[in-house]
């Protein structure tokens, strides 16, 4: 009797699949019975697989060529990706003529596993893969099929599709792909927007150069890095000192900050025109906070910066024309409170930057967002304040990114509708 889980049992199961006429039979390249499986079909319908776990191998190209020489119809290579740039050896394999079939067609499937490797699945056409894999995290980095088809326009992506993405370290939590891909689709543009989870900003730049990424949204923690890496910056972005948008023009990166106007647009119905003498407490001192402070100061508001690190509050306040205050903001000192910290966001959903208040002002504007109300907004609303979360700002700044990248405004309401449909409710001020 053959023991379950043995190499003999695996050989038997795969040989039976070959005999039964399975369209493809996937066999690990290291298996001793590979020659027998290949002979049974003369390589047709055989997927020869290599799974390289851990530190990226330096000889993947050599291994791929050796696998191709066996006559297997499909060569499949899956690697671990701890960084975006860990996908680049796969790109070299895709471009290697010795890995293509004797007819010169693509005869490979290339996949990078893990969150940084998600683009290899969504951009399978750029890697020349015959197919890719979907699933509800059955393997590291897999995405459900419905999401791949609906949110990431998988069937519309070809080898010449322009690549855009969101650079950060939050994985698949961002709603930006949902908005931009919906707008690309309605506008009839051959473009796709994917998550780019980078280990550091140099990791993104290396990947972007190799993949010819056209444009990128930049989020925590890379907005200052994006400004430093840019070859060209407009006056507003220079004033903010942080960039949330990059656009490749030739071999140069241009940087912009759409957070400034994105932050102000949702406020217009509440504070039309000037914010003259409005007292605003801004919580946080990162890239988003800088954009918010510049926007408010330009509108005439009296802004105080409150950061958990007092030296950061003083630094940002001095740069942006505001005052620095203690952490947390005291009651009675503000008319509008703006949360620019990540507390309440996807990785800290149950936390509030101001637990219990006091909420003595008119409006609390929380730039984090999710499918449910944040603890900060829930407490503020219970205290009688108007509340506004970060999704309207996200939509407004994304619309400006799209316009800069494509030269045209996104179709009216398509980004808002994409987020609202996924979220299950409209984006409204409440109170």
N, C-alpha and C positions, 0 to 999 in steps of 0.2 A: 504494500500500500504506500502511495506517495504521500509524504507528510504535507499538511496544509501550509502554505506560505513558503514552500521550498522552491528552489530554482527549477526543479523537475516539474512541479505543478504549474509554475508560470509558463514553462515551455509547452506543456501539454495544452493549456488553455489557449495560448496564442496560436499553436499549430491547428487546433480545432477551429479557431476563428478564420484562419487562412483557408482551410478545407471547406468551411461553410460559405465562403465567398464574401467575407466582410470587405467593405470598400477600402478601409484602411486598417492596418494592424500596427500598433505603436510598440516598438521594442527598444529597451534601453541599450545603448551602444556597447556598454560594458559586459552585457550578458554573453556567456560562452556559446549559447545556441544561436547567436545572430546569423552565422553562415547558413545554418539549416533553414531558418526562416526565409532568408533572402533567396536561397536556391528554390524553395517551394513556389515562389512567385516570380522568380527572376528579377526581384527588386520592385516589381509593380505593386502599388498599394501598400508598400512598407514604409513606415515612418521610423527612422532611426533617431533616437533621442539621446541627448546629453543634458543632464541637470547638474550644473556647476554651483554648488552651495559654498557659502563663506566668501573669503577674499577672492576677488575676480582673478581668474586664471590669465596668465600672460601668453598662453599658446592656443587661445580659442580658434584663431584663424587656421592654424595648422591642423587642429582637431577637426574643424569643419571640412577642410579639404580632404582629410583622410576619410571622413564619413561619406562624403560625396563619391569618393572613388570606389565604394562598395557596391554602387549601383542601386542603392535605395532610392525610391522615388522622391521621398521628402526627408530632408535633414532638419531636425528640430533641436534648437539649443535654447535652454532656459538658464538664466544666471540670476544670482542674488544682486540686488541694487541697493546700496546704502547711500548712494549719491546719484544725482542725475547723470553725471559723466560716466557712471558705470554702464550706461546703455551704449556708449560710443563704440566699444569693440563690436557690438552687434551690427552697428551701422557699417563698420569696415567689412564685416563678413557679407552683408547684403550687397556691397559694391564689388566684391571679389568675383571676377569672372570664373575662377576655378571652382566656386561653390555653386554656380548656376548649373542647370541640367545641360546635357549634351546638345539639346535643342536651343539652349540659350535662354530658356524661360526660368522664372523663379521656381525653385524647388526646395524652399526652406520655410520654416516657421521660427521666428526669433522673438523671444519674450524675456523681459526683465521682471523679476518678481519683487514684491514689496511696494510700499507707497511711492518711493522715488521712481519706480519702474512703470508706473501707470501709463505714461505716454507711449511706451512701446506697444501696449495693447490698443490704445485709442488711435495711434498713428501706424497701424500695421501696414498700410499701403506704402508709407514712406520707407519701411524696412523691407518691402518686397515680400512680405509674408503671404503664403497661400491662404491662411486663416489665422484667427487668434482665438482666445478663450474668454468666455464670460461666466459669471457665477457670483453668488452672494458670499464673497470672501472664502470660497472653497479652497483657493490657493492665495498666498499673500499678494495683495494688490489687485485681485480680481474685482470686477464691477458687475452688478446685475445686468442682464441682457437688456431689459427695458431702458435702463439708464444709458447704456452705451448707444442704443438706437435713438432714443428720444432726446436726451440731453446733449449728447456729444456727436450727433449727426454721423454715426459711424459709416453708414452706407453711402454718404456723400463725400467721404474723404478719399482723395486719390493721391498719386505720387506728386502732383503739382499743387496741391491745396496749400494755401498760405497758413502758417502756423502762428497762433497767438496763445497767450497763456497767463495764468496768475502765479506769480512767484512768491513763495512764502514758506512757512513750515507747518501749516495747518491742514495739509492733506486735502481730503475731498469735502471739507466742510463748507468751502466757499460757494456762494450762490452766483458768482460772476460767470462761470461757464454756462449756467442756465440762461442768463440774460444775453450774453454775447452770441452764443450759438443760435438762440432764437432770432436775434436780430440779423445775423448772417443769413439764416435760412429765409426769412421773409424778404430780405433785400436781394436775394438771389446771388450772393457772393460765394465764391469758391474759397472758403476760409473756415478754420476750426479753432476753437479756444479750449485749452486743456489745462489741468492742474500741473504745476511744476514745483514739486516739493524739493527744495534745494538744501544741501548741507550748509552752504555758505554762498555768498554772492559770486565768488569766483567760479564755483561749481555751476551756477546758472549761466554765467557768461561763456564758459567753455562749451556747455551743451548748446546754448543758443547759437553760437558761431557755427558749430558743426551741423546743426539741424536747420540753419537759416531761419530762425525764429524772426518774424516780422515785427511783432509788438508784444508788450507785456504790461500787465497790471502788477504793481508791486505792493506788497502788504507787509505786515509785521514779520520779521524784524529788519527788513532790508531797505527801508525808504531812504535812509541816510546814505547807504551804500550805493543805491541807484543814482543819487545825485553825484556822488564822487566819481562814478564810472562813466557818466555821460560826457560826450564830446561837445554837446550844445545844450544850453539851458536858457529858458526865457526869464524875463525880469521877475515875474511873480514867483516862479519856482525858486529862483535864487533868494528872493526875499524870505520865503518860507524856510529854506534850508533843508528841504526834503522833497523827494519826488515819488509819485505813486504811479507814473506812467512812462514807459519807454517805447520808442519807435525807431526802427532801423531805417536809416536813409543812406543807401550805399553801404559803406563799411563803418558808418558812424552811428552811435546811439544818441538820439535827442531825448531830452527829459522834460516832462511837464508835471504840474500838480493840479489835478482836477478836483481834489478834495475841497479846495477853497469855495468854488462855486457850487460844488455838490452839497456842501454843508449849508450854504445860504439858501439854496432853492426851496427846500421844504419850510424854511422860516418865513418866506415872503407872505404867505396868507396870514401869519400870526403877527409879524412885525413888518408891514409893508414899508419899503423905503429905508429910512434911517433907523438905527438902533441908538441914536444919540442919548447918552447918559444912562442907558440901561446897564445895570450892574450884573456882570456875568462871571461866575466862578467856573473855571475850566479845571477839571481833574485829569492829571496826567501830563507828561512832558515829552512824549515821543513824537514821531513824524506826523501823526494825525493831529495831535494837540497843536503843533506849530501851525498847521494849515488853518485850524479853527481859530486860533488867536489872531492870525493875520486877517482873516475874514471879518472877525468881530471888530477889531481895532479900526479897520478900513471903513466899517459902517458906523463908527462913532461910539461904540460901546466902551464902558470902563471895565477892563478885563483884569482879573486876578488869577494867577496860575497857582494851582495846588498840586504838588507832587509828593509822593512818599519820600523821595530823596530831596531834601530842602535845597541842596546845591543845584539840582537839575531845575527846580522851579525858578531859582534866581537866574540861571543861565538862559533858559528859554524866554523868561519874561523880559530880560535885558535885550535879547536879540529881536523880539517881536513887538516891543513897545507896550508891554503890559507891566503890572505889578506882581510881586510874588507874595503868596500868603501861606499860612500854616496848613498842615494836613491833619484832619480833614477840614473842609470848608465849614466855618461856624454858621449857625443859624442867624437869620436877620441880615446877612451880609450880601445877599444876592437876589436878583429878580429872575435870572435864568441860571440853571446849573447844567453843565455839559460834562458827561462822562466820556473821557478819551482813554480810559484804562481798559485792559482786557477783561476785567472782572464783570461777570455776567455773560461773557462770550461763550463760544462752543466748548472751550476747555475749562471754564470756570462758571458754569451755568447757574449754580446755586449760590454763588457769592455776590455780595453787593459792595461797592466801594464806599457806601454810606449807610451801613445797616441801622435801621431805625430812625434815620434822619439826623437833625430836624429838617423838615421841609417847610420853609417859611416864604418861599418865593412863588412865582407864577408858573414857570415852565421848567420841566426837567427833560433834557434831551440826552438820551443814552445812545451812544454811537455803536454799541454792540447790538446784535440782533439774533433772532432765532425764530422757531415756529411758535414759541410761547413768550409771554411777557416776562421781562427780566425782573429779578427781585427788586432792583432799584425803582423801576417804573411802577411795579405793583404797590410798593410802599408809598411812592409819591402820589399816585392816583388816589390811594386811600386817604391821604392827607389833604386832598382837594386841589392838587396841582394839575395843570395840563401836562400831558406826557407825549413824547415823540421818540420812537426808536430809530435805529440806524439804517433800516432798509430804504426809506425814501432817499436818504443821502447816497446810499450805495447805488441806487438806480440813477440818480441825477449825475453822479460823477462818472458812472459807466457810460451814460449817453454821450458825455463830452469826450471820453476816451474813444468811443466808436467814431465820433465825428472827426477827431484828429487823425485817426488811423486811415479812415476810408474816404474822407473828404465830403461826407454826406451825413445828415442827421439820421439816426436810426428810425425806422418806421414808427409812427406815433403810437405810443402806449405799449409797444410789443415787449419791452423789457419789464415794465411794471406788471403786465399781465402774466409773464412767465413766472415771476417771483410770487405774485398773488395766487396763481393757480397751484403752485407747489405748496405754498404756505397755507392755503385754504381760507384766506381772508384778505380783505382789502388793506392797503397801507394808509392808515388814517391817524390823525392826531386824536388822542382820547383825553377825556377828563370829565 
